[in-house]
Amino acid sequence: MTNAQRLDHVEDELETVKRLLVSAASYAESANRRLDELTIKQDRTQSQLDQLGVRVDQLSERLNEFVNQTQRLFN
């Protein structure tokens, strides 16, 4: 194998490594974007759960008040 052929081979290998690195970087960026989107969705879901918890607490208080008033009327 001549020096020119060796140099061509090394250049081919470097090009392959370069493509692999670009592909890995692209994949990592895509994964980071998806992770960011999931984090936003998780925050939104948590906010909705918190709001639902508040509403359930309010309904529970109203139900307790209703039961207390009903018991008072029957007594």
PQR file with spaces between the fields and no chain letter, atoms N, CA, C, O and H, PARSE charges and radii, in Angstrom:
ATOM       1  N    MET     1       0.849   -1.172    0.000 -0.4000 1.5000
ATOM       2  CA   MET     1       0.000    0.000    0.000 -0.0000 2.0000
ATOM       3  C    MET     1       0.895    1.236    0.000  0.5500 1.7000
ATOM       4  O    MET     1       1.801    1.362    0.824 -0.5500 1.4000
ATOM       5  N    THR     2       0.635    2.122   -0.913 -0.4000 1.5000
ATOM       6  CA   THR     2       1.461    3.331   -1.024 -0.0000 2.0000
ATOM       7  C    THR     2       1.042    4.339    0.038  0.5500 1.7000
ATOM       8  O    THR     2      -0.012    4.220    0.662 -0.5500 1.4000
ATOM       9  H    THR     2      -0.101    2.020   -1.583  0.4000 1.0000
ATOM      10  N    ASN     3       1.891    5.319    0.218 -0.4000 1.5000
ATOM      11  CA   ASN     3       1.581    6.378    1.176 -0.0000 2.0000
ATOM      12  C    ASN     3       0.313    7.130    0.779  0.5500 1.7000
ATOM      13  O    ASN     3      -0.474    7.517    1.643 -0.5500 1.4000
ATOM      14  H    ASN     3       2.747    5.415   -0.290  0.4000 1.0000
ATOM      15  N    ALA     4       0.114    7.335   -0.503 -0.4000 1.5000
ATOM      16  CA   ALA     4      -1.092    8.027   -0.983 -0.0000 2.0000
ATOM      17  C    ALA     4      -2.338    7.215   -0.653  0.5500 1.7000
ATOM      18  O    ALA     4      -3.366    7.772   -0.266 -0.5500 1.4000
ATOM      19  H    ALA     4       0.753    7.021   -1.204  0.4000 1.0000
ATOM      20  N    GLN     5      -2.242    5.894   -0.808 -0.4000 1.5000
ATOM      21  CA   GLN     5      -3.382    5.033   -0.489 -0.0000 2.0000
ATOM      22  C    GLN     5      -3.657    5.033    1.015  0.5500 1.7000
ATOM      23  O    GLN     5      -4.807    5.056    1.452 -0.5500 1.4000
ATOM      24  H    GLN     5      -1.408    5.442   -1.122  0.4000 1.0000
ATOM      25  N    ARG     6      -2.579    5.007    1.790 -0.4000 1.5000
ATOM      26  CA   ARG     6      -2.746    5.067    3.254 -0.0000 2.0000
ATOM      27  C    ARG     6      -3.398    6.378    3.662  0.5500 1.7000
ATOM      28  O    ARG     6      -4.297    6.401    4.503 -0.5500 1.4000
ATOM      29  H    ARG     6      -1.644    4.988    1.434  0.4000 1.0000
ATOM      30  N    LEU     7      -2.941    7.462    3.064 -0.4000 1.5000
ATOM      31  CA   LEU     7      -3.515    8.769    3.370 -0.0000 2.0000
ATOM      32  C    LEU     7      -4.989    8.807    2.981  0.5500 1.7000
ATOM      33  O    LEU     7      -5.807    9.328    3.739 -0.5500 1.4000
ATOM      34  H    LEU     7      -2.211    7.443    2.381  0.4000 1.0000
ATOM      35  N    ASP     8      -5.343    8.270    1.827 -0.4000 1.5000
ATOM      36  CA   ASP     8      -6.753    8.194    1.413 -0.0000 2.0000
ATOM      37  C    ASP     8      -7.570    7.375    2.406  0.5500 1.7000
ATOM      38  O    ASP     8      -8.695    7.736    2.750 -0.5500 1.4000
ATOM      39  H    ASP     8      -4.679    7.847    1.211  0.4000 1.0000
ATOM      40  N    HIS     9      -6.993    6.276    2.857 -0.4000 1.5000
ATOM      41  CA   HIS     9      -7.687    5.410    3.818 -0.0000 2.0000
ATOM      42  C    HIS     9      -7.926    6.159    5.137  0.5500 1.7000
ATOM      43  O    HIS     9      -9.018    6.105    5.704 -0.5500 1.4000
ATOM      44  H    HIS     9      -6.079    5.982    2.577  0.4000 1.0000
ATOM      45  N    VAL    10      -6.893    6.853    5.612 -0.4000 1.5000
ATOM      46  CA   VAL    10      -7.021    7.631    6.851 -0.0000 2.0000
ATOM      47  C    VAL    10      -8.070    8.727    6.678  0.5500 1.7000
ATOM      48  O    VAL    10      -8.885    8.953    7.573 -0.5500 1.4000
ATOM      49  H    VAL    10      -6.007    6.897    5.151  0.4000 1.0000
ATOM      50  N    GLU    11      -8.053    9.402    5.543 -0.4000 1.5000
ATOM      51  CA   GLU    11      -9.041   10.449    5.285 -0.0000 2.0000
ATOM      52  C    GLU    11     -10.453    9.869    5.252  0.5500 1.7000
ATOM      53  O    GLU    11     -11.389   10.487    5.759 -0.5500 1.4000
ATOM      54  H    GLU    11      -7.391    9.218    4.816  0.4000 1.0000
ATOM      55  N    ASP    12     -10.611    8.690    4.661 -0.4000 1.5000
ATOM      56  CA   ASP    12     -11.918    8.024    4.643 -0.0000 2.0000
ATOM      57  C    ASP    12     -12.381    7.685    6.059  0.5500 1.7000
ATOM      58  O    ASP    12     -13.543    7.875    6.420 -0.5500 1.4000
ATOM      59  H    ASP    12      -9.851    8.187    4.250  0.4000 1.0000
ATOM      60  N    GLU    13     -11.441    7.183    6.841 -0.4000 1.5000
ATOM      61  CA   GLU    13     -11.775    6.831    8.232 -0.0000 2.0000
ATOM      62  C    GLU    13     -12.149    8.078    9.028  0.5500 1.7000
ATOM      63  O    GLU    13     -13.096    8.056    9.814 -0.5500 1.4000
ATOM      64  H    GLU    13     -10.498    7.028    6.549  0.4000 1.0000
ATOM      65  N    LEU    14     -11.407    9.164    8.824 -0.4000 1.5000
ATOM      66  CA   LEU    14     -11.727   10.417    9.514 -0.0000 2.0000
ATOM      67  C    LEU    14     -13.091   10.949    9.092  0.5500 1.7000
ATOM      68  O    LEU    14     -13.837   11.471    9.920 -0.5500 1.4000
ATOM      69  H    LEU    14     -10.638    9.182    8.185  0.4000 1.0000
ATOM      70  N    GLU    15     -13.416   10.820    7.825 -0.4000 1.5000
ATOM      71  CA   GLU    15     -14.730   11.249    7.337 -0.0000 2.0000
ATOM      72  C    GLU    15     -15.837   10.417    7.991  0.5500 1.7000
ATOM      73  O    GLU    15     -16.887   10.943    8.359 -0.5500 1.4000
ATOM      74  H    GLU    15     -12.810   10.396    7.152  0.4000 1.0000
ATOM      75  N    THR    16     -15.586    9.124    8.129 -0.4000 1.5000
ATOM      76  CA   THR    16     -16.567    8.250    8.793 -0.0000 2.0000
ATOM      77  C    THR    16     -16.747    8.662   10.252  0.5500 1.7000
ATOM      78  O    THR    16     -17.874    8.735   10.741 -0.5500 1.4000
ATOM      79  H    THR    16     -14.732    8.698    7.831  0.4000 1.0000
ATOM      80  N    VAL    17     -15.652    8.930   10.943 -0.4000 1.5000
ATOM      81  CA   VAL    17     -15.714    9.371   12.333 -0.0000 2.0000
ATOM      82  C    VAL    17     -16.466   10.699   12.426  0.5500 1.7000
ATOM      83  O    VAL    17     -17.286   10.895   13.324 -0.5500 1.4000
ATOM      84  H    VAL    17     -14.736    8.871   10.546  0.4000 1.0000
ATOM      85  N    LYS    18     -16.184   11.599   11.502 -0.4000 1.5000
ATOM      86  CA   LYS    18     -16.865   12.898   11.483 -0.0000 2.0000
ATOM      87  C    LYS    18     -18.373   12.712   11.327  0.5500 1.7000
ATOM      88  O    LYS    18     -19.149   13.349   12.040 -0.5500 1.4000
ATOM      89  H    LYS    18     -15.518   11.440   10.773  0.4000 1.0000
ATOM      90  N    ARG    19     -18.795   11.852   10.411 -0.4000 1.5000
ATOM      91  CA   ARG    19     -20.231   11.597   10.196 -0.0000 2.0000
ATOM      92  C    ARG    19     -20.869   10.995   11.447  0.5500 1.7000
ATOM      93  O    ARG    19     -21.985   11.351   11.826 -0.5500 1.4000
ATOM      94  H    ARG    19     -18.165   11.334    9.832  0.4000 1.0000
ATOM      95  N    LEU    20     -20.143   10.084   12.075 -0.4000 1.5000
ATOM      96  CA   LEU    20     -20.659    9.475   13.299 -0.0000 2.0000
ATOM      97  C    LEU    20     -20.816   10.497   14.417  0.5500 1.7000
ATOM      98  O    LEU    20     -21.804   10.471   15.151 -0.5500 1.4000
ATOM      99  H    LEU    20     -19.236    9.795   11.767  0.4000 1.0000
ATOM     100  N    LEU    21     -19.851   11.390   14.548 -0.4000 1.5000
ATOM     101  CA   LEU    21     -19.926   12.435   15.580 -0.0000 2.0000
ATOM     102  C    LEU    21     -21.079   13.399   15.306  0.5500 1.7000
ATOM     103  O    LEU    21     -21.798   13.794   16.224 -0.5500 1.4000
ATOM     104  H    LEU    21     -19.049   11.411   13.952  0.4000 1.0000
ATOM     105  N    VAL    22     -21.246   13.770   14.051 -0.4000 1.5000
ATOM     106  CA   VAL    22     -22.354   14.654   13.696 -0.0000 2.0000
ATOM     107  C    VAL    22     -23.687   13.976   13.985  0.5500 1.7000
ATOM     108  O    VAL    22     -24.614   14.600   14.503 -0.5500 1.4000
ATOM     109  H    VAL    22     -20.662   13.449   13.306  0.4000 1.0000
ATOM     110  N    SER    23     -23.774   12.702   13.647 -0.4000 1.5000
ATOM     111  CA   SER    23     -24.993   11.940   13.904 -0.0000 2.0000
ATOM     112  C    SER    23     -25.271   11.836   15.401  0.5500 1.7000
ATOM     113  O    SER    23     -26.411   12.001   15.834 -0.5500 1.4000
ATOM     114  H    SER    23     -23.021   12.195   13.227  0.4000 1.0000
ATOM     115  N    ALA    24     -24.242   11.565   16.185 -0.4000 1.5000
ATOM     116  CA   ALA    24     -24.405   11.460   17.639 -0.0000 2.0000
ATOM     117  C    ALA    24     -24.821   12.803   18.233  0.5500 1.7000
ATOM     118  O    ALA    24     -25.678   12.856   19.116 -0.5500 1.4000
ATOM     119  H    ALA    24     -23.315   11.432   15.833  0.4000 1.0000
ATOM     120  N    ALA    25     -24.218   13.879   17.752 -0.4000 1.5000
ATOM     121  CA   ALA    25     -24.576   15.212   18.253 -0.0000 2.0000
ATOM     122  C    ALA    25     -26.016   15.545   17.893  0.5500 1.7000
ATOM     123  O    ALA    25     -26.747   16.095   18.718 -0.5500 1.4000
ATOM     124  H    ALA    25     -23.522   13.835   17.036  0.4000 1.0000
ATOM     125  N    SER    26     -26.428   15.224   16.693 -0.4000 1.5000
ATOM     126  CA   SER    26     -27.805   15.465   16.261 -0.0000 2.0000
ATOM     127  C    SER    26     -28.786   14.674   17.112  0.5500 1.7000
ATOM     128  O    SER    26     -29.822   15.193   17.527 -0.5500 1.4000
ATOM     129  H    SER    26     -25.835   14.777   16.024  0.4000 1.0000
ATOM     130  N    TYR    27     -28.454   13.415   17.368 -0.4000 1.5000
ATOM     131  CA   TYR    27     -29.302   12.576   18.202 -0.0000 2.0000
ATOM     132  C    TYR    27     -29.408   13.152   19.612  0.5500 1.7000
ATOM     133  O    TYR    27     -30.496   13.191   20.187 -0.5500 1.4000
ATOM     134  H    TYR    27     -27.613   12.993   17.031  0.4000 1.0000
ATOM     135  N    ALA    28     -28.284   13.600   20.168 -0.4000 1.5000
ATOM     136  CA   ALA    28     -28.283   14.180   21.519 -0.0000 2.0000
ATOM     137  C    ALA    28     -29.136   15.442   21.570  0.5500 1.7000
ATOM     138  O    ALA    28     -29.878   15.646   22.531 -0.5500 1.4000
ATOM     139  H    ALA    28     -27.401   13.569   19.701  0.4000 1.0000
ATOM     140  N    GLU    29     -29.041   16.290   20.546 -0.4000 1.5000
ATOM     141  CA   GLU    29     -29.858   17.507   20.511 -0.0000 2.0000
ATOM     142  C    GLU    29     -31.339   17.153   20.442  0.5500 1.7000
ATOM     143  O    GLU    29     -32.165   17.771   21.113 -0.5500 1.4000
ATOM     144  H    GLU    29     -28.439   16.124   19.765  0.4000 1.0000
ATOM     145  N    SER    30     -31.661   16.169   19.638 -0.4000 1.5000
ATOM     146  CA   SER    30     -33.046   15.737   19.519 -0.0000 2.0000
ATOM     147  C    SER    30     -33.554   15.179   20.843  0.5500 1.7000
ATOM     148  O    SER    30     -34.676   15.473   21.254 -0.5500 1.4000
ATOM     149  H    SER    30     -30.990   15.667   19.093  0.4000 1.0000
ATOM     150  N    ALA    31     -32.740   14.386   21.499 -0.4000 1.5000
ATOM     151  CA   ALA    31     -33.125   13.814   22.788 -0.0000 2.0000
ATOM     152  C    ALA    31     -33.316   14.917   23.824  0.5500 1.7000
ATOM     153  O    ALA    31     -34.235   14.846   24.640 -0.5500 1.4000
ATOM     154  H    ALA    31     -31.828   14.148   21.165  0.4000 1.0000
ATOM     155  N    ASN    32     -32.464   15.927   23.799 -0.4000 1.5000
ATOM     156  CA   ASN    32     -32.602   17.050   24.729 -0.0000 2.0000
ATOM     157  C    ASN    32     -33.882   17.822   24.479  0.5500 1.7000
ATOM     158  O    ASN    32     -34.552   18.236   25.426 -0.5500 1.4000
ATOM     159  H    ASN    32     -31.718   15.984   23.136  0.4000 1.0000
ATOM     160  N    ARG    33     -34.232   18.022   23.215 -0.4000 1.5000
ATOM     161  CA   ARG    33     -35.483   18.715   22.891 -0.0000 2.0000
ATOM     162  C    ARG    33     -36.683   17.926   23.403  0.5500 1.7000
ATOM     163  O    ARG    33     -37.612   18.488   23.984 -0.5500 1.4000
ATOM     164  H    ARG    33     -33.688   17.685   22.445  0.4000 1.0000
ATOM     165  N    ARG    34     -36.648   16.625   23.180 -0.4000 1.5000
ATOM     166  CA   ARG    34     -37.760   15.785   23.660 -0.0000 2.0000
ATOM     167  C    ARG    34     -37.838   15.798   25.175  0.5500 1.7000
ATOM     168  O    ARG    34     -38.931   15.822   25.742 -0.5500 1.4000
ATOM     169  H    ARG    34     -35.894   16.168   22.709  0.4000 1.0000
ATOM     170  N    LEU    35     -36.693   15.782   25.830 -0.4000 1.5000
ATOM     171  CA   LEU    35     -36.677   15.846   27.288 -0.0000 2.0000
ATOM     172  C    LEU    35     -37.257   17.166   27.775  0.5500 1.7000
ATOM     173  O    LEU    35     -38.026   17.191   28.736 -0.5500 1.4000
ATOM     174  H    LEU    35     -35.806   15.762   25.369  0.4000 1.0000
ATOM     175  N    ASP    36     -36.892   18.266   27.117 -0.4000 1.5000
ATOM     176  CA   ASP    36     -37.452   19.568   27.470 -0.0000 2.0000
ATOM     177  C    ASP    36     -38.963   19.586   27.285  0.5500 1.7000
ATOM     178  O    ASP    36     -39.687   20.119   28.126 -0.5500 1.4000
ATOM     179  H    ASP    36     -36.266   18.246   26.336  0.4000 1.0000
ATOM     180  N    GLU    37     -39.445   19.002   26.182 -0.4000 1.5000
ATOM     181  CA   GLU    37     -40.885   18.944   25.934 -0.0000 2.0000
ATOM     182  C    GLU    37     -41.588   18.113   27.001  0.5500 1.7000
ATOM     183  O    GLU    37     -42.663   18.484   27.474 -0.5500 1.4000
ATOM     184  H    GLU    37     -38.857   18.568   25.499  0.4000 1.0000
ATOM     185  N    LEU    38     -40.986   16.993   27.378 -0.4000 1.5000
ATOM     186  CA   LEU    38     -41.576   16.152   28.418 -0.0000 2.0000
ATOM     187  C    LEU    38     -41.608   16.866   29.762  0.5500 1.7000
ATOM     188  O    LEU    38     -42.567   16.727   30.521 -0.5500 1.4000
ATOM     189  H    LEU    38     -40.113   16.691   26.994  0.4000 1.0000
ATOM     190  N    THR    39     -40.564   17.625   30.053 -0.4000 1.5000
ATOM     191  CA   THR    39     -40.519   18.386   31.302 -0.0000 2.0000
ATOM     192  C    THR    39     -41.631   19.417   31.334  0.5500 1.7000
ATOM     193  O    THR    39     -42.290   19.591   32.359 -0.5500 1.4000
ATOM     194  H    THR    39     -39.785   17.738   29.437  0.4000 1.0000
ATOM     195  N    ILE    40     -41.844   20.101   30.218 -0.4000 1.5000
ATOM     196  CA   ILE    40     -42.923   21.095   30.134 -0.0000 2.0000
ATOM     197  C    ILE    40     -44.278   20.414   30.328  0.5500 1.7000
ATOM     198  O    ILE    40     -45.129   20.912   31.066 -0.5500 1.4000
ATOM     199  H    ILE    40     -41.309   19.959   29.385  0.4000 1.0000
ATOM     200  N    LYS    41     -44.473   19.272   29.663 -0.4000 1.5000
ATOM     201  CA   LYS    41     -45.736   18.547   29.804 -0.0000 2.0000
ATOM     202  C    LYS    41     -45.932   18.052   31.235  0.5500 1.7000
ATOM     203  O    LYS    41     -47.044   18.086   31.761 -0.5500 1.4000
ATOM     204  H    LYS    41     -43.782   18.867   29.065  0.4000 1.0000
ATOM     205  N    GLN    42     -44.858   17.596   31.857 -0.4000 1.5000
ATOM     206  CA   GLN    42     -44.950   17.119   33.231 -0.0000 2.0000
ATOM     207  C    GLN    42     -45.318   18.276   34.164  0.5500 1.7000
ATOM     208  O    GLN    42     -46.142   18.105   35.062 -0.5500 1.4000
ATOM     209  H    GLN    42     -43.954   17.569   31.430  0.4000 1.0000
ATOM     210  N    ASP    43     -44.717   19.447   33.961 -0.4000 1.5000
ATOM     211  CA   ASP    43     -45.050   20.620   34.773 -0.0000 2.0000
ATOM     212  C    ASP    43     -46.510   21.007   34.595  0.5500 1.7000
ATOM     213  O    ASP    43     -47.195   21.343   35.562 -0.5500 1.4000
ATOM     214  H    ASP    43     -44.047   19.587   33.232  0.4000 1.0000
ATOM     215  N    ARG    44     -46.983   20.959   33.352 -0.4000 1.5000
ATOM     216  CA   ARG    44     -48.380   21.289   33.059 -0.0000 2.0000
ATOM     217  C    ARG    44     -49.318   20.296   33.745  0.5500 1.7000
ATOM     218  O    ARG    44     -50.328   20.686   34.332 -0.5500 1.4000
ATOM     219  H    ARG    44     -46.426   20.687   32.567  0.4000 1.0000
ATOM     220  N    THR    45     -48.975   19.021   33.665 -0.4000 1.5000
ATOM     221  CA   THR    45     -49.786   17.991   34.310 -0.0000 2.0000
ATOM     222  C    THR    45     -49.801   18.180   35.821  0.5500 1.7000
ATOM     223  O    THR    45     -50.848   18.039   36.453 -0.5500 1.4000
ATOM     224  H    THR    45     -48.155   18.705   33.188  0.4000 1.0000
ATOM     225  N    GLN    46     -48.649   18.496   36.405 -0.4000 1.5000
ATOM     226  CA   GLN    46     -48.584   18.716   37.849 -0.0000 2.0000
ATOM     227  C    GLN    46     -49.438   19.906   38.253  0.5500 1.7000
ATOM     228  O    GLN    46     -50.112   19.873   39.283 -0.5500 1.4000
ATOM     229  H    GLN    46     -47.799   18.611   35.892  0.4000 1.0000
ATOM     230  N    SER    47     -49.411   20.949   37.450 -0.4000 1.5000
ATOM     231  CA   SER    47     -50.240   22.121   37.722 -0.0000 2.0000
ATOM     232  C    SER    47     -51.722   21.754   37.691  0.5500 1.7000
ATOM     233  O    SER    47     -52.494   22.184   38.549 -0.5500 1.4000
ATOM     234  H    SER    47     -48.864   20.976   36.613  0.4000 1.0000
ATOM     235  N    GLN    48     -52.108   20.965   36.706 -0.4000 1.5000
ATOM     236  CA   GLN    48     -53.504   20.537   36.610 -0.0000 2.0000
ATOM     237  C    GLN    48     -53.887   19.654   37.796  0.5500 1.7000
ATOM     238  O    GLN    48     -54.992   19.768   38.325 -0.5500 1.4000
ATOM     239  H    GLN    48     -51.481   20.616   36.010  0.4000 1.0000
ATOM     240  N    LEU    49     -52.978   18.776   38.213 -0.4000 1.5000
ATOM     241  CA   LEU    49     -53.245   17.943   39.378 -0.0000 2.0000
ATOM     242  C    LEU    49     -53.386   18.789   40.640  0.5500 1.7000
ATOM     243  O    LEU    49     -54.239   18.518   41.485 -0.5500 1.4000
ATOM     244  H    LEU    49     -52.080   18.683   37.783  0.4000 1.0000
ATOM     245  N    ASP    50     -52.554   19.805   40.760 -0.4000 1.5000
ATOM     246  CA   ASP    50     -52.651   20.707   41.912 -0.0000 2.0000
ATOM     247  C    ASP    50     -54.004   21.418   41.928  0.5500 1.7000
ATOM     248  O    ASP    50     -54.644   21.524   42.974 -0.5500 1.4000
ATOM     249  H    ASP    50     -51.861   20.025   40.074  0.4000 1.0000
ATOM     250  N    GLN    51     -54.436   21.904   40.758 -0.4000 1.5000
ATOM     251  CA   GLN    51     -55.736   22.566   40.666 -0.0000 2.0000
ATOM     252  C    GLN    51     -56.861   21.600   41.003  0.5500 1.7000
ATOM     253  O    GLN    51     -57.813   21.963   41.693 -0.5500 1.4000
ATOM     254  H    GLN    51     -53.916   21.817   39.908  0.4000 1.0000
ATOM     255  N    LEU    52     -56.749   20.379   40.519 -0.4000 1.5000
ATOM     256  CA   LEU    52     -57.762   19.368   40.810 -0.0000 2.0000
ATOM     257  C    LEU    52     -57.799   19.077   42.303  0.5500 1.7000
ATOM     258  O    LEU    52     -58.874   18.910   42.880 -0.5500 1.4000
ATOM     259  H    LEU    52     -55.976   20.085   39.958  0.4000 1.0000
ATOM     260  N    GLY    53     -56.632   19.017   42.926 -0.4000 1.5000
ATOM     261  CA   GLY    53     -56.566   18.799   44.372 -0.0000 2.0000
ATOM     262  C    GLY    53     -57.277   19.899   45.135  0.5500 1.7000
ATOM     263  O    GLY    53     -57.984   19.627   46.105 -0.5500 1.4000
ATOM     264  H    GLY    53     -55.759   19.154   42.457  0.4000 1.0000
ATOM     265  N    VAL    54     -57.097   21.135   44.707 -0.4000 1.5000
ATOM     266  CA   VAL    54     -57.766   22.272   45.349 -0.0000 2.0000
ATOM     267  C    VAL    54     -59.280   22.123   45.197  0.5500 1.7000
ATOM     268  O    VAL    54     -60.025   22.324   46.156 -0.5500 1.4000
ATOM     269  H    VAL    54     -56.523   21.356   43.918  0.4000 1.0000
ATOM     270  N    ARG    55     -59.722   21.780   44.019 -0.4000 1.5000
ATOM     271  CA   ARG    55     -61.176   21.624   43.785 -0.0000 2.0000
ATOM     272  C    ARG    55     -61.747   20.486   44.618  0.5500 1.7000
ATOM     273  O    ARG    55     -62.842   20.600   45.169 -0.5500 1.4000
ATOM     274  H    ARG    55     -59.116   21.617   43.240  0.4000 1.0000
ATOM     275  N    VAL    56     -61.000   19.386   44.708 -0.4000 1.5000
ATOM     276  CA   VAL    56     -61.469   18.263   45.523 -0.0000 2.0000
ATOM     277  C    VAL    56     -61.571   18.689   46.986  0.5500 1.7000
ATOM     278  O    VAL    56     -62.535   18.348   47.671 -0.5500 1.4000
ATOM     279  H    VAL    56     -60.110   19.294   44.260  0.4000 1.0000
ATOM     280  N    ASP    57     -60.578   19.433   47.458 -0.4000 1.5000
ATOM     281  CA   ASP    57     -60.617   19.932   48.838 -0.0000 2.0000
ATOM     282  C    ASP    57     -61.833   20.833   49.052  0.5500 1.7000
ATOM     283  O    ASP    57     -62.503   20.740   50.081 -0.5500 1.4000
ATOM     284  H    ASP    57     -59.795   19.711   46.902  0.4000 1.0000
ATOM     285  N    GLN    58     -62.116   21.703   48.086 -0.4000 1.5000
ATOM     286  CA   GLN    58     -63.277   22.586   48.205 -0.0000 2.0000
ATOM     287  C    GLN    58     -64.574   21.781   48.248  0.5500 1.7000
ATOM     288  O    GLN    58     -65.459   22.056   49.059 -0.5500 1.4000
ATOM     289  H    GLN    58     -61.572   21.779   47.250  0.4000 1.0000
ATOM     290  N    LEU    59     -64.679   20.782   47.363 -0.4000 1.5000
ATOM     291  CA   LEU    59     -65.879   19.943   47.359 -0.0000 2.0000
ATOM     292  C    LEU    59     -66.002   19.166   48.663  0.5500 1.7000
ATOM     293  O    LEU    59     -67.101   19.006   49.194 -0.5500 1.4000
ATOM     294  H    LEU    59     -63.960   20.559   46.704  0.4000 1.0000
ATOM     295  N    SER    60     -64.895   18.692   49.170 -0.4000 1.5000
ATOM     296  CA   SER    60     -64.906   17.960   50.434 -0.0000 2.0000
ATOM     297  C    SER    60     -65.384   18.860   51.573  0.5500 1.7000
ATOM     298  O    SER    60     -66.175   18.432   52.414 -0.5500 1.4000
ATOM     299  H    SER    60     -64.002   18.822   48.738  0.4000 1.0000
ATOM     300  N    GLU    61     -64.912   20.084   51.599 -0.4000 1.5000
ATOM     301  CA   GLU    61     -65.351   21.034   52.629 -0.0000 2.0000
ATOM     302  C    GLU    61     -66.842   21.316   52.511  0.5500 1.7000
ATOM     303  O    GLU    61     -67.550   21.369   53.517 -0.5500 1.4000
ATOM     304  H    GLU    61     -64.270   20.431   50.916  0.4000 1.0000
ATOM     305  N    ARG    62     -67.312   21.494   51.300 -0.4000 1.5000
ATOM     306  CA   ARG    62     -68.738   21.767   51.089 -0.0000 2.0000
ATOM     307  C    ARG    62     -69.588   20.571   51.493  0.5500 1.7000
ATOM     308  O    ARG    62     -70.657   20.728   52.084 -0.5500 1.4000
ATOM     309  H    ARG    62     -66.737   21.451   50.482  0.4000 1.0000
ATOM     310  N    LEU    63     -69.103   19.368   51.169 -0.4000 1.5000
ATOM     311  CA   LEU    63     -69.830   18.159   51.551 -0.0000 2.0000
ATOM     312  C    LEU    63     -69.872   18.013   53.068  0.5500 1.7000
ATOM     313  O    LEU    63     -70.907   17.666   53.637 -0.5500 1.4000
ATOM     314  H    LEU    63     -68.235   19.241   50.689  0.4000 1.0000
ATOM     315  N    ASN    64     -68.750   18.277   53.714 -0.4000 1.5000
ATOM     316  CA   ASN    64     -68.716   18.220   55.179 -0.0000 2.0000
ATOM     317  C    ASN    64     -69.675   19.239   55.777  0.5500 1.7000
ATOM     318  O    ASN    64     -70.373   18.948   56.748 -0.5500 1.4000
ATOM     319  H    ASN    64     -67.909   18.558   53.252  0.4000 1.0000
ATOM     320  N    GLU    65     -69.706   20.417   55.204 -0.4000 1.5000
ATOM     321  CA   GLU    65     -70.620   21.457   55.679 -0.0000 2.0000
ATOM     322  C    GLU    65     -72.065   21.016   55.488  0.5500 1.7000
ATOM     323  O    GLU    65     -72.900   21.217   56.370 -0.5500 1.4000
ATOM     324  H    GLU    65     -69.139   20.654   54.415  0.4000 1.0000
ATOM     325  N    PHE    66     -72.360   20.419   54.343 -0.4000 1.5000
ATOM     326  CA   PHE    66     -73.711   19.919   54.075 -0.0000 2.0000
ATOM     327  C    PHE    66     -74.108   18.852   55.090  0.5500 1.7000
ATOM     328  O    PHE    66     -75.213   18.881   55.631 -0.5500 1.4000
ATOM     329  H    PHE    66     -71.681   20.256   53.627  0.4000 1.0000
ATOM     330  N    VAL    67     -73.196   17.905   55.346 -0.4000 1.5000
ATOM     331  CA   VAL    67     -73.479   16.844   56.316 -0.0000 2.0000
ATOM     332  C    VAL    67     -73.712   17.437   57.703  0.5500 1.7000
ATOM     333  O    VAL    67     -74.641   17.040   58.406 -0.5500 1.4000
ATOM     334  H    VAL    67     -72.298   17.882   54.907  0.4000 1.0000
ATOM     335  N    ASN    68     -72.871   18.381   58.087 -0.4000 1.5000
ATOM     336  CA   ASN    68     -73.028   19.016   59.403 -0.0000 2.0000
ATOM     337  C    ASN    68     -74.362   19.748   59.516  0.5500 1.7000
ATOM     338  O    ASN    68     -75.042   19.664   60.538 -0.5500 1.4000
ATOM     339  H    ASN    68     -72.116   18.703   57.516  0.4000 1.0000
ATOM     340  N    GLN    69     -74.724   20.462   58.463 -0.4000 1.5000
ATOM     341  CA   GLN    69     -75.995   21.183   58.489 -0.0000 2.0000
ATOM     342  C    GLN    69     -77.171   20.199   58.520  0.5500 1.7000
ATOM     343  O    GLN    69     -78.161   20.438   59.211 -0.5500 1.4000
ATOM     344  H    GLN    69     -74.172   20.530   57.632  0.4000 1.0000
ATOM     345  N    THR    70     -77.064   19.111   57.783 -0.4000 1.5000
ATOM     346  CA   THR    70     -78.123   18.096   57.764 -0.0000 2.0000
ATOM     347  C    THR    70     -78.267   17.458   59.131  0.5500 1.7000
ATOM     348  O    THR    70     -79.382   17.266   59.616 -0.5500 1.4000
ATOM     349  H    THR    70     -76.259   18.918   57.221  0.4000 1.0000
ATOM     350  N    GLN    71     -77.154   17.130   59.751 -0.4000 1.5000
ATOM     351  CA   GLN    71     -77.190   16.546   61.098 -0.0000 2.0000
ATOM     352  C    GLN    71     -77.794   17.517   62.114  0.5500 1.7000
ATOM     353  O    GLN    71     -78.553   17.129   63.002 -0.5500 1.4000
ATOM     354  H    GLN    71     -76.248   17.286   59.357  0.4000 1.0000
ATOM     355  N    ARG    72     -77.433   18.785   61.954 -0.4000 1.5000
ATOM     356  CA   ARG    72     -77.961   19.809   62.868 -0.0000 2.0000
ATOM     357  C    ARG    72     -79.480   19.910   62.711  0.5500 1.7000
ATOM     358  O    ARG    72     -80.199   20.052   63.700 -0.5500 1.4000
ATOM     359  H    ARG    72     -76.817   19.100   61.232  0.4000 1.0000
ATOM     360  N    LEU    73     -79.968   19.837   61.471 -0.4000 1.5000
ATOM     361  CA   LEU    73     -81.403   19.935   61.244 -0.0000 2.0000
ATOM     362  C    LEU    73     -82.149   18.738   61.824  0.5500 1.7000
ATOM     363  O    LEU    73     -83.251   18.890   62.350 -0.5500 1.4000
ATOM     364  H    LEU    73     -79.384   19.721   60.667  0.4000 1.0000
ATOM     365  N    PHE    74     -81.560   17.562   61.731 -0.4000 1.5000
ATOM     366  CA   PHE    74     -82.224   16.368   62.256 -0.0000 2.0000
ATOM     367  C    PHE    74     -82.150   16.292   63.770  0.5500 1.7000
ATOM     368  O    PHE    74     -82.968   15.613   64.391 -0.5500 1.4000
ATOM     369  H    PHE    74     -80.665   17.438   61.303  0.4000 1.0000
ATOM     370  N    ASN    75     -81.201   16.963   64.372 -0.4000 1.5000
ATOM     371  CA   ASN    75     -81.072   16.949   65.836 -0.0000 2.0000
ATOM     372  C    ASN    75     -81.909   18.053   66.378  0.5500 1.7000
ATOM     373  O    ASN    75     -81.966   18.246   67.592 -0.5500 1.4000
ATOM     374  H    ASN    75     -80.536   17.515   63.868  0.4000 1.0000
